[in-house]
Amino acid sequence: MSTGNKPETSVTVEKRQNGKWCFVIKYRGVTHPAQGNFSSMLQAQAVAQAALKALERQG
């Protein structure tokens, strides 16, 4: 099933080489650079979700 012309959105949380966590948001086909230097994956996920919601509010 195709999503039609719906823009692609994804959030990726990854661990950096220094042991800290960061997130990358792809919103409407635009990849935003990795952000954060979090000590846990849960922190990175929470901030990533808040950032995604802020992007969605901006339209």
Secondary structure, DSSP 8 states (H G I E B T S, - for coil): ---TT---EEEEEEE-TTS-EEEEEEETTEEEEEEEEESSHHHHHHHHHHHHHHHHHH-
